[in-house]
Amino acid sequence: MAVIFPIQEQIAKNVHALRKQAGLTLIGLAELAGVGKTAVFDIEHKKATVQLDTLLKVLTALNIGLTLQVPEIDVEAKNAQR
């Protein structure tokens, strides 16, 4: 059984809701994003194998932004270890 991460749940829920709000079908969103309808289906059903570029095309078509949070890196400490 595949592990579902919380971000997958959030993306799937929001893509589905915004697609419906926009009055788009799976095919309509796929055409707007320039991807296959299966890709949109897979995103909405939390499939883990969706390619990042495909996901970003769908999110962009729906005006959904994605923010990446990374821990701060202490560059000076890292350089001192060398």
N, CA, C and O of each residue as an XYZ file, in Angstrom:
328
protein
N       0.841     -1.181      0.000
C       0.000      0.000      0.000
C       0.889      1.248      0.000
O       1.846      1.334      0.769
N       0.572      2.190     -0.849
C       1.359      3.422     -0.980
C       1.080      4.370      0.182
O      -0.034      4.438      0.700
N       2.109      5.092      0.571
C       1.973      6.087      1.631
C       1.404      7.365      1.024
O       1.881      7.832     -0.010
N       0.396      7.923      1.660
C      -0.200      9.188      1.219
C       0.280     10.269      2.183
O       0.031     10.190      3.386
N       0.960     11.264      1.658
C       1.446     12.371      2.473
C       0.358     13.448      2.592
O      -0.473     13.584      1.693
N       0.356     14.205      3.682
C      -0.661     15.257      3.855
C      -0.720     16.239      2.684
O      -1.801     16.703      2.323
N       0.426     16.557      2.091
C       0.435     17.495      0.960
C      -0.338     16.920     -0.231
O      -0.973     17.667     -0.975
N      -0.287     15.599     -0.414
C      -1.046     14.971     -1.504
C      -2.547     15.149     -1.276
O      -3.301     15.423     -2.209
N      -2.966     14.989     -0.021
C      -4.379     15.182      0.325
C      -4.810     16.611      0.015
O      -5.861     16.834     -0.585
N      -3.989     17.579      0.429
C      -4.316     18.988      0.215
C      -4.375     19.325     -1.265
O      -5.305     19.996     -1.713
N      -3.392     18.867     -2.027
C      -3.367     19.159     -3.460
C      -4.579     18.536     -4.142
O      -5.265     19.200     -4.919
N      -4.842     17.271     -3.856
C      -5.968     16.577     -4.495
C      -7.285     17.292     -4.207
O      -8.090     17.523     -5.109
N      -7.490     17.637     -2.947
C      -8.732     18.296     -2.541
C      -8.889     19.657     -3.224
O      -9.963     19.989     -3.725
N      -7.815     20.430     -3.237
C      -7.885     21.764     -3.825
C      -8.015     21.735     -5.340
O      -8.773     22.523     -5.905
N      -7.299     20.851     -6.005
C      -7.420     20.745     -7.466
C      -8.854     20.366     -7.830
O      -9.450     20.963     -8.727
N      -9.396     19.387     -7.142
C     -10.766     18.955     -7.437
C     -11.763     20.093     -7.205
O     -12.606     20.374     -8.056
N     -11.654     20.744     -6.039
C     -12.603     21.809     -5.699
C     -12.508     22.985     -6.667
O     -13.530     23.507     -7.112
N     -11.289     23.404     -6.992
C     -11.140     24.548     -7.901
C     -11.518     24.201     -9.340
O     -12.007     25.052    -10.082
N     -11.289     22.956     -9.727
C     -11.722     22.529    -11.065
C     -13.243     22.614    -11.158
O     -13.787     23.134    -12.132
N     -13.918     22.101    -10.143
C     -15.389     22.135    -10.128
C     -15.900     23.573    -10.066
O     -16.851     23.933    -10.759
N     -15.259     24.388     -9.230
C     -15.654     25.793     -9.096
C     -15.523     26.532    -10.424
O     -16.326     27.410    -10.740
N     -14.507     26.168    -11.193
C     -14.292     26.803    -12.495
C     -15.205     26.223    -13.576
O     -15.213     26.704    -14.709
N     -15.966     25.199    -13.226
C     -16.869     24.582    -14.196
C     -16.145     23.742    -15.234
O     -16.635     23.563    -16.349
N     -14.976     23.226    -14.866
C     -14.177     22.445    -15.803
C     -14.352     20.944    -15.571
O     -14.475     20.487    -14.435
N     -14.362     20.204    -16.649
C     -14.315     18.747    -16.568
C     -12.855     18.336    -16.461
O     -11.957     19.167    -16.598
N     -12.622     17.053    -16.216
C     -11.245     16.543    -16.224
C     -10.578     16.867    -17.554
O      -9.429     17.309    -17.593
N     -11.307     16.644    -18.637
C     -10.761     16.893    -19.977
C     -10.522     18.384    -20.183
O      -9.509     18.777    -20.760
N     -11.443     19.211    -19.718
C     -11.291     20.655    -19.870
C     -10.058     21.181    -19.160
O      -9.313     21.985    -19.718
N      -9.837     20.730    -17.924
C      -8.650     21.157    -17.188
C      -7.391     20.608    -17.844
O      -6.382     21.307    -17.941
N      -7.447     19.378    -18.287
C      -6.287     18.768    -18.947
C      -5.897     19.570    -20.187
O      -4.715     19.834    -20.411
N      -6.882     19.955    -20.987
C      -6.601     20.747    -22.188
C      -6.042     22.114    -21.816
O      -5.096     22.589    -22.445
N      -6.618     22.749    -20.801
C      -6.152     24.055    -20.358
C      -4.705     23.993    -19.866
O      -3.918     24.909    -20.107
N      -4.363     22.903    -19.175
C      -3.021     22.747    -18.612
C      -2.022     22.158    -19.603
O      -0.812     22.223    -19.387
N      -2.529     21.588    -20.684
C      -1.637     20.956    -21.661
C      -1.120     19.602    -21.206
O       0.016     19.226    -21.498
N      -1.970     18.872    -20.484
C      -1.610     17.534    -20.002
C      -2.730     16.564    -20.378
O      -3.776     16.978    -20.879
N      -2.511     15.297    -20.139
C      -3.540     14.295    -20.410
C      -4.588     14.257    -19.307
O      -4.307     14.626    -18.166
N      -5.796     13.812    -19.644
C      -6.866     13.763    -18.643
C      -6.531     12.788    -17.524
O      -6.970     12.974    -16.389
N      -5.756     11.751    -17.833
C      -5.351     10.800    -16.806
C      -4.492     11.478    -15.750
O      -4.563     11.115    -14.576
N      -3.686     12.452    -16.143
C      -2.842     13.175    -15.182
C      -3.699     13.920    -14.171
O      -3.415     13.892    -12.973
N      -4.743     14.583    -14.643
C      -5.642     15.315    -13.739
C      -6.346     14.324    -12.808
O      -6.452     14.566    -11.605
N      -6.817     13.228    -13.358
C      -7.458     12.184    -12.555
C      -6.503     11.684    -11.474
O      -6.880     11.556    -10.309
N      -5.266     11.406    -11.873
C      -4.268     10.892    -10.934
C      -3.974     11.889     -9.810
O      -3.828     11.494     -8.653
N      -3.886     13.169    -10.144
C      -3.651     14.195     -9.121
C      -4.811     14.226     -8.131
O      -4.597     14.245     -6.919
N      -6.032     14.230     -8.646
C      -7.208     14.283     -7.783
C      -7.378     13.022     -6.940
O      -8.069     13.036     -5.922
N      -6.741     11.930     -7.372
C      -6.845     10.670     -6.623
C      -5.554     10.321     -5.897
O      -5.318      9.166     -5.541
N      -4.712     11.349     -5.680
C      -3.508     11.250     -4.838
C      -2.499     10.216     -5.321
O      -1.775      9.636     -4.512
N      -2.444      9.980     -6.625
C      -1.464      9.028     -7.138
C      -0.067      9.621     -7.005
O       0.175     10.757     -7.412
N       0.843      8.851     -6.439
C       2.186      9.344     -6.107
C       3.127      9.432     -7.308
O       4.215      9.997     -7.187
N       2.746      8.901     -8.440
C       3.664      8.844     -9.580
C       3.493      9.986    -10.580
O       4.080      9.950    -11.661
N       2.706     10.987    -10.237
C       2.522     12.135    -11.131
C       3.840     12.906    -11.216
O       4.455     13.209    -10.194
N       4.266     13.217    -12.434
C       5.521     13.953    -12.612
C       5.361     15.392    -12.125
O       4.294     15.993    -12.248
N       6.444     15.925    -11.573
C       6.411     17.275    -11.016
C       6.018     18.312    -12.058
O       5.215     19.198    -11.762
N       6.557     18.228    -13.264
C       6.219     19.226    -14.288
C       4.742     19.157    -14.657
O       4.130     20.184    -14.951
N       4.173     17.979    -14.645
C       2.744     17.811    -14.931
C       1.915     18.430    -13.810
O       0.954     19.155    -14.066
N       2.290     18.143    -12.578
C       1.588     18.729    -11.436
C       1.641     20.248    -11.493
O       0.626     20.910    -11.272
N       2.799     20.804    -11.783
C       2.942     22.257    -11.839
C       2.107     22.873    -12.954
O       1.577     23.971    -12.780
N       1.976     22.204    -14.081
C       1.126     22.701    -15.170
C      -0.335     22.776    -14.731
O      -1.029     23.750    -15.022
N      -0.789     21.749    -14.035
C      -2.183     21.712    -13.573
C      -2.405     22.786    -12.511
O      -3.406     23.502    -12.552
N      -1.480     22.900    -11.565
C      -1.610     23.923    -10.529
C      -1.610     25.322    -11.132
O      -2.394     26.177    -10.720
N      -0.745     25.555    -12.096
C      -0.669     26.862    -12.754
C      -1.969     27.178    -13.486
O      -2.443     28.314    -13.444
N      -2.542     26.194    -14.147
C      -3.801     26.401    -14.875
C      -4.929     26.815    -13.932
O      -5.856     27.517    -14.336
N      -4.847     26.381    -12.684
C      -5.877     26.723    -11.694
C      -5.462     27.889    -10.796
O      -6.154     28.213     -9.831
N      -4.340     28.511    -11.117
C      -3.800     29.614    -10.314
C      -3.529     29.209     -8.867
O      -3.752     29.986     -7.939
N      -3.050     27.991     -8.693
C      -2.661     27.496     -7.374
C      -1.152     27.658     -7.249
O      -0.394     27.150     -8.075
N      -0.728     28.361     -6.222
C       0.696     28.511     -5.965
C       1.180     27.396     -5.056
O       0.412     26.843     -4.269
N       2.441     27.077     -5.170
C       3.045     26.037     -4.349
C       4.292     26.625     -3.716
O       5.158     27.147     -4.418
N       4.392     26.546     -2.397
C       5.537     27.095     -1.678
C       6.340     25.956     -1.079
O       5.782     25.019     -0.507
N       7.642     26.045     -1.213
C       8.533     25.040     -0.662
C       9.225     25.620      0.558
O       9.825     26.693      0.489
N       9.143     24.918      1.660
C       9.808     25.359      2.883
C      10.991     24.438      3.136
O      10.840     23.219      3.225
N      12.161     25.033      3.248
C      13.368     24.251      3.514
C      14.035     24.801      4.769
O      13.934     25.994      5.057
N      14.712     23.938      5.509
C      15.387     24.437      6.704
C      16.527     25.373      6.318
O      17.136     25.230      5.257
N      16.803     26.327      7.195
C      17.881     27.270      6.940
C      19.216     26.541      7.044
O      19.415     25.712      7.931
N      20.120     26.856      6.134
C      21.435     26.238      6.120
C      22.450     27.265      6.591
O      22.502     28.384      6.081
N      23.251     26.877      7.563
C      24.312     27.743      8.058
C      25.535     27.542      7.175
O      26.334     26.635      7.408
N      25.679     28.389      6.161
C      26.745     28.265      5.165
C      28.116     28.387      5.811
O      29.034     27.654      5.443
N      28.271     29.283      6.751
C      29.567     29.484      7.406
C      29.996     28.240      8.169
O      31.160     27.845      8.103
N      29.075     27.619      8.889
C      29.405     26.399      9.624
C      29.757     25.274      8.671
O      30.669     24.490      8.931
N      29.036     25.200      7.576
C      29.294     24.167      6.577
C      30.687     24.336      5.981
O      31.409     23.354      5.806
N      31.075     25.590      5.663
C      32.393     25.864      5.107
C      33.490     25.598      6.122
O      34.581     25.181      5.733
N      33.248     25.821      7.400
C      34.240     25.607      8.449
C      34.561     24.132      8.614
O      35.655     23.776      9.053
N      33.606     23.267      8.262
C      33.811     21.816      8.379
C      34.748     21.288      7.306
O      35.280     20.186      7.441
N      34.954     22.034      6.269
C      35.771     21.557      5.139
C      37.206     21.648      5.439
O      38.036     21.289      4.603
